[in-house]
């Protein structure tokens, strides 16, 4: 192989590697949603959500960042209390989730195809980082679009992330007999190929 051909081959290879290293998929925040269900007074359940999400998938990792200041409980004063007393957003403004994935496998999925598996993920919330697992369903809805949803309900406990004291403080302020420290999480995350 001549030196000229070697240089061209090397340049082409480096170009390919640099392209393959970029974030292949970006979260469509408009079409994505994340909810959690709270229970209080032993009989009342309510759906809350976050309105500001961002994320991407590169060659090996999917990430999701949740703006905790965007919490929506449908009651303005409660939103403020959750932001300030529970999440303490002045100190901990975001929660982040990361999952190891195979970006090439996502790109090669058949349109309309779906796969369900147990995934290990890391959740960093309120200054605490936890390695957890969940059953997720990934569906290729179009040539450049995938959707990730839980295959079964995900339950998270406040105590895992040093949030139990905040839950108790909210209970006292609201004058409730009880607030369940566990929440049920549901989501639909839509990632689109950015190529």
SETI-113734 format. One record per residue (C-alpha): residue number from 1; residue in one letter; x, y, z. Coordinates in nm, 4 decimals, padded with zeros to 6 digits. Layout:
(rec NUM; "a"; (X; Y; Z))
...
% end
This chain:
(rec 1; "x"; (00.0000; 00.0000; 00.0000))
(rec 2; "x"; (00.1490; 00.3326; -00.1030))
(rec 3; "x"; (00.2014; 00.6116; 00.1484))
(rec 4; "x"; (-00.0649; 00.8252; -00.0277))
(rec 5; "x"; (-00.3242; 00.5487; -00.0031))
(rec 6; "x"; (-00.2301; 00.4889; 00.3589))
(rec 7; "x"; (-00.2821; 00.8567; 00.4394))
(rec 8; "x"; (-00.6209; 00.8595; 00.2639))
(rec 9; "x"; (-00.7267; 00.5408; 00.4435))
(rec 10; "x"; (-00.6164; 00.6792; 00.7813))
(rec 11; "x"; (-00.7947; 01.0100; 00.7216))
(rec 12; "x"; (-01.1132; 00.8287; 00.6202))
(rec 13; "x"; (-01.0975; 00.6025; 00.9252))
(rec 14; "x"; (-01.0442; 00.8940; 01.1628))
(rec 15; "x"; (-01.3327; 01.0797; 01.0009))
(rec 16; "x"; (-01.5604; 00.7796; 01.0467))
(rec 17; "x"; (-01.4595; 00.7387; 01.4111))
(rec 18; "x"; (-01.5222; 01.1038; 01.4874))
(rec 19; "x"; (-01.8676; 01.0816; 01.3307))
(rec 20; "x"; (-01.9561; 00.7631; 01.5169))
(rec 21; "x"; (-01.8525; 00.9174; 01.8490))
(rec 22; "x"; (-02.1099; 01.1971; 01.8436))
(rec 23; "x"; (-02.4498; 01.1790; 02.0175))
(rec 24; "x"; (-02.6484; 00.9700; 01.7689))
(rec 25; "x"; (-02.9898; 01.0286; 01.9237))
(rec 26; "x"; (-03.1408; 01.3332; 02.0941))
(rec 27; "x"; (-03.4426; 01.3399; 02.3243))
(rec 28; "x"; (-03.7543; 01.4938; 02.1696))
(rec 29; "x"; (-03.8671; 01.6766; 02.4835))
(rec 30; "x"; (-04.1999; 01.7807; 02.3296))
(rec 31; "x"; (-04.3076; 01.4222; 02.2646))
(rec 32; "x"; (-04.1558; 01.2801; 02.5839))
(rec 33; "x"; (-04.3134; 01.2643; 02.9286))
(rec 34; "x"; (-04.2260; 01.1542; 03.2808))
(rec 35; "x"; (-04.4832; 01.1063; 03.5570))
(rec 36; "x"; (-04.4848; 00.9857; 03.9139))
(rec 37; "x"; (-04.7841; 00.8883; 04.1270))
(rec 38; "x"; (-04.8002; 00.9878; 04.4936))
(rec 39; "x"; (-05.0367; 00.8527; 04.7599))
(rec 40; "x"; (-05.1517; 01.0353; 05.0691))
(rec 41; "x"; (-05.3989; 00.9901; 05.3549))
(rec 42; "x"; (-05.4046; 00.6159; 05.2736))
(rec 43; "x"; (-05.6598; 00.6580; 04.9942))
(rec 44; "x"; (-05.5744; 00.9518; 04.7648))
(rec 45; "x"; (-05.3408; 00.9096; 04.4662))
(rec 46; "x"; (-05.2255; 01.1952; 04.2444))
(rec 47; "x"; (-05.0287; 01.2171; 03.9203))
(rec 48; "x"; (-04.7348; 01.4598; 03.9071))
(rec 49; "x"; (-04.4980; 01.5301; 03.6200))
(rec 50; "x"; (-04.1875; 01.7150; 03.5054))
(rec 51; "x"; (-04.2211; 01.9493; 03.2101))
(rec 52; "x"; (-03.8515; 01.9972; 03.1283))
(rec 53; "x"; (-03.6523; 01.6938; 03.0133))
(rec 54; "x"; (-03.3377; 01.6598; 02.8028))
(rec 55; "x"; (-03.1132; 01.3742; 02.7008))
(rec 56; "x"; (-02.9193; 01.1898; 02.4345))
(rec 57; "x"; (-02.7885; 00.8494; 02.3324))
(rec 58; "x"; (-02.4315; 00.8099; 02.2123))
(rec 59; "x"; (-02.2507; 00.4903; 02.1142))
(rec 60; "x"; (-02.2673; 00.3313; 02.4582))
(rec 61; "x"; (-02.4888; 00.5349; 02.6910))
(rec 62; "x"; (-02.8371; 00.6810; 02.7096))
(rec 63; "x"; (-02.8846; 00.9805; 02.9379))
(rec 64; "x"; (-03.1840; 01.1694; 03.0710))
(rec 65; "x"; (-03.1687; 01.4940; 03.2668))
(rec 66; "x"; (-03.4723; 01.6066; 03.4648))
(rec 67; "x"; (-03.5116; 01.9714; 03.5623))
(rec 68; "x"; (-03.6571; 01.9286; 03.9124))
(rec 69; "x"; (-03.7713; 02.2901; 03.9091))
(rec 70; "x"; (-04.0201; 02.1956; 03.6372))
(rec 71; "x"; (-04.2236; 01.9707; 03.8707))
(rec 72; "x"; (-04.5972; 02.0023; 03.8082))
(rec 73; "x"; (-04.8357; 01.8793; 04.0793))
(rec 74; "x"; (-05.1309; 02.0813; 03.9426))
(rec 75; "x"; (-05.1255; 02.3072; 04.2516))
(rec 76; "x"; (-04.8905; 02.6067; 04.2411))
(rec 77; "x"; (-04.8182; 02.6339; 04.6138))
(rec 78; "x"; (-04.7510; 02.2607; 04.6295))
(rec 79; "x"; (-04.5142; 02.2887; 04.3322))
(rec 80; "x"; (-04.3171; 02.5492; 04.5272))
(rec 81; "x"; (-04.3068; 02.3372; 04.8410))
(rec 82; "x"; (-04.1910; 02.0298; 04.6495))
(rec 83; "x"; (-03.9196; 02.2349; 04.4773))
(rec 84; "x"; (-03.7945; 02.4035; 04.7941))
(rec 85; "x"; (-03.8580; 02.1538; 05.0743))
(rec 86; "x"; (-03.8413; 01.8136; 04.9060))
(rec 87; "x"; (-03.6035; 01.8475; 04.6120))
(rec 88; "x"; (-03.4138; 02.1513; 04.7502))
(rec 89; "x"; (-03.3484; 02.2706; 04.3968))
(rec 90; "x"; (-03.1202; 02.5533; 04.5054))
(rec 91; "x"; (-02.8668; 02.2815; 04.5907))
(rec 92; "x"; (-02.9871; 01.9924; 04.3726))
(rec 93; "x"; (-03.1500; 02.1410; 04.0596))
(rec 94; "x"; (-03.1482; 01.8287; 03.8430))
(rec 95; "x"; (-03.1742; 01.4518; 03.8502))
(rec 96; "x"; (-02.9808; 01.2472; 03.5963))
(rec 97; "x"; (-03.0252; 00.8931; 03.4704))
(rec 98; "x"; (-02.7721; 00.6989; 03.2638))
(rec 99; "x"; (-02.8062; 00.3542; 03.1051))
(rec 100; "x"; (-02.5541; 00.1528; 02.9050))
(rec 101; "x"; (-02.6921; 00.0834; 02.5560))
(rec 102; "x"; (-02.5742; -00.0288; 02.2130))
(rec 103; "x"; (-02.6460; 00.2591; 01.9744))
(rec 104; "x"; (-02.5696; 00.0446; 01.6687))
(rec 105; "x"; (-02.8281; -00.2121; 01.7774))
(rec 106; "x"; (-03.0881; 00.0649; 01.8076))
(rec 107; "x"; (-03.0084; 00.1891; 01.4584))
(rec 108; "x"; (-03.0383; -00.1649; 01.3187))
(rec 109; "x"; (-03.3763; -00.2434; 01.4761))
(rec 110; "x"; (-03.6556; -00.3059; 01.2282))
(rec 111; "x"; (-03.9183; -00.0325; 01.2055))
(rec 112; "x"; (-04.2073; -00.1391; 01.4261))
(rec 113; "x"; (-03.9779; -00.3766; 01.6115))
(rec 114; "x"; (-03.9768; -00.3870; 01.9895))
(rec 115; "x"; (-03.7504; -00.5412; 02.2504))
(rec 116; "x"; (-03.7959; -00.5824; 02.6252))
(rec 117; "x"; (-03.5108; -00.6442; 02.8666))
(rec 118; "x"; (-03.3865; -00.5709; 03.2152))
(rec 119; "x"; (-03.1470; -00.2741; 03.2166))
(rec 120; "x"; (-02.9127; -00.1555; 03.4876))
(rec 121; "x"; (-02.9202; 00.2207; 03.5294))
(rec 122; "x"; (-02.7754; 00.4896; 03.7523))
(rec 123; "x"; (-03.0006; 00.7525; 03.9092))
(rec 124; "x"; (-02.8404; 01.0595; 04.0642))
(rec 125; "x"; (-03.1003; 01.2456; 04.2718))
(rec 126; "x"; (-03.0711; 01.4848; 04.5664))
(rec 127; "x"; (-02.6955; 01.4311; 04.5853))
(rec 128; "x"; (-02.7258; 01.0513; 04.6031))
(rec 129; "x"; (-02.6150; 00.8170; 04.3237))
(rec 130; "x"; (-02.7795; 00.4731; 04.3099))
(rec 131; "x"; (-02.7347; 00.1793; 04.0732))
(rec 132; "x"; (-03.0772; 00.0261; 04.0089))
(rec 133; "x"; (-03.2492; -00.1886; 03.7465))
(rec 134; "x"; (-03.5767; -00.1831; 03.5544))
(rec 135; "x"; (-03.7553; -00.3742; 03.2802))
(rec 136; "x"; (-03.7778; -00.1451; 02.9770))
(rec 137; "x"; (-03.9460; -00.1759; 02.6386))
(rec 138; "x"; (-03.7738; -00.0110; 02.3408))
(rec 139; "x"; (-03.9734; 00.0339; 02.0192))
(rec 140; "x"; (-03.8454; 00.1589; 01.6822))
(rec 141; "x"; (-04.1427; 00.3683; 01.5689))
(rec 142; "x"; (-03.9804; 00.5018; 01.2508))
(rec 143; "x"; (-03.6465; 00.4998; 01.0710))
(rec 144; "x"; (-03.5075; 00.7724; 01.2999))
(rec 145; "x"; (-03.7221; 00.7487; 01.6121))
(rec 146; "x"; (-03.7314; 00.5176; 01.9144))
(rec 147; "x"; (-03.9530; 00.5174; 02.2210))
(rec 148; "x"; (-03.8526; 00.3883; 02.5648))
(rec 149; "x"; (-04.1158; 00.2926; 02.8216))
(rec 150; "x"; (-04.1214; 00.0832; 03.1394))
(rec 151; "x"; (-04.2309; -00.2757; 03.0773))
(rec 152; "x"; (-04.3674; -00.2850; 03.4314))
(rec 153; "x"; (-04.4216; -00.0216; 03.7018))
(rec 154; "x"; (-04.1105; 00.1283; 03.8580))
(rec 155; "x"; (-04.1314; 00.2015; 04.2308))
(rec 156; "x"; (-03.8827; 00.4370; 04.3962))
(rec 157; "x"; (-03.8546; 00.5039; 04.7690))
(rec 158; "x"; (-03.7805; 00.8468; 04.9144))
(rec 159; "x"; (-03.5416; 00.6955; 05.1662))
(rec 160; "x"; (-03.3050; 00.5788; 04.8930))
(rec 161; "x"; (-03.2260; 00.9401; 04.8043))
(rec 162; "x"; (-03.2361; 01.1169; 05.1422))
(rec 163; "x"; (-03.5827; 01.2539; 05.0661))
(rec 164; "x"; (-03.7708; 01.0986; 05.3605))
(rec 165; "x"; (-03.7281; 01.4069; 05.5816))
(rec 166; "x"; (-03.8612; 01.6271; 05.3021))
(rec 167; "x"; (-04.1658; 01.4035; 05.2615))
(rec 168; "x"; (-04.2329; 01.4257; 05.6357))
(rec 169; "x"; (-04.1970; 01.8051; 05.6252))
(rec 170; "x"; (-04.4490; 01.8243; 05.3415))
(rec 171; "x"; (-04.6880; 01.6018; 05.5390))
(rec 172; "x"; (-04.6686; 01.8313; 05.8408))
(rec 173; "x"; (-04.7213; 02.1498; 05.6384))
(rec 174; "x"; (-05.0229; 02.0003; 05.4595))
(rec 175; "x"; (-05.1670; 01.8599; 05.7839))
(rec 176; "x"; (-05.1984; 01.5104; 05.6395))
(rec 177; "x"; (-05.2196; 01.1874; 05.8352))
(rec 178; "x"; (-04.9695; 01.0239; 05.6006))
(rec 179; "x"; (-04.7807; 01.0463; 05.2723))
(rec 180; "x"; (-04.6544; 00.7250; 05.1179))
(rec 181; "x"; (-04.2730; 00.7590; 05.0846))
(rec 182; "x"; (-04.2809; 00.5426; 04.7691))
(rec 183; "x"; (-04.3816; 00.6690; 04.4258))
(rec 184; "x"; (-04.4714; 00.4842; 04.1059))
(rec 185; "x"; (-04.2830; 00.6191; 03.8040))
(rec 186; "x"; (-04.4042; 00.6037; 03.4435))
(rec 187; "x"; (-04.2551; 00.7608; 03.1309))
(rec 188; "x"; (-04.2447; 00.7684; 02.7555))
(rec 189; "x"; (-03.9093; 00.8889; 02.6233))
(rec 190; "x"; (-03.8767; 00.9604; 02.2520))
(rec 191; "x"; (-03.5265; 00.9806; 02.1049))
(rec 192; "x"; (-03.4630; 01.0828; 01.7452))
(rec 193; "x"; (-03.1606; 01.0118; 01.5261))
(rec 194; "x"; (-02.9725; 01.3413; 01.4935))
(rec 195; "x"; (-02.7731; 01.2371; 01.1847))
% end
